[in-house]
Amino acid sequence: MENTPSTILRFMNVIFWVLFIGLCIKTGAILVSFAVSLFVNAEGAKDLYQGLDLSQLYHFNRSLYIQTVSLFIALTGLKAYIAYLVVKVFLKFKLARPFSKQLVALFSQVSYYAVGAGIIALIASGHSKYVLKKGIAIPLHWGSEEILFFAGVIYILTLIFKKGAELQAENDLTV
C-alpha cells in the first residue's frame, strides 16, 4: 500500500487543478458576458455570471458598472493565478526533500499575489460601499479579510520554508 501523505498530496494536486480550471472558466465567463453586456446587448448585465444581476448598476451609471466588473474580473483572475502557482508548488514539492529555493520562490509569489488580491478586494469593497451610498446594492462579497489572512499565513509558511531550505542546504554541505 502506498504512503498516505503521498496519496493526500496527489489528491490535493488534483483538487487544485480542478480549482485552477474552474477559476479560469469563471474569469473567462465573466469577461465574455461583460463584453457582451457592453458591446452587444445591455440585457447581459442581468445575468453576468451565475445569476449575478448588475443591470440596475449598468442603467444607473455605466462607468461604475465597468469599474465594478473590472474589479471582479481582476480578483477572479488573481485567484486563478494563485491556484496555478499552487499547482506549480505541487509539481516541485518532493516529500523526501521538502525544502528548496524553488518552493520558497513559489511561496513568495503566492503570498505577494494574495496580498495583491486582498488589496483589490479591499478597493472593491470600498467601491461597493460607495455605490451603496448612491442607492445601488452590489450583490458581491469580496472577501478581503479572508484573502489578507490567507496572504499572511502563506507569508509565514514562506519564512518557514526559507529557513528550512537554508538548514537543508547547510546539512547537505556538512554531510
Buried (B, 14 or more C-beta within 10 A) or exposed (E): EEEEEEEEBEEEBEEBBEBBBEBBEBBBBBBEBBEBBBEEEBEBBBBBBEEBEBBBBBEBBBEBBBBBBBBBBBBBBBBBBBBBBBBBBBEEBEEEEEBBEEBBBBBBBBBBBBBBBBBBBBBBBEBBEEBEEEEBEBEBEBBBEEBBEBBBEBBEBBEEBBEBBEEBEEEEEEE
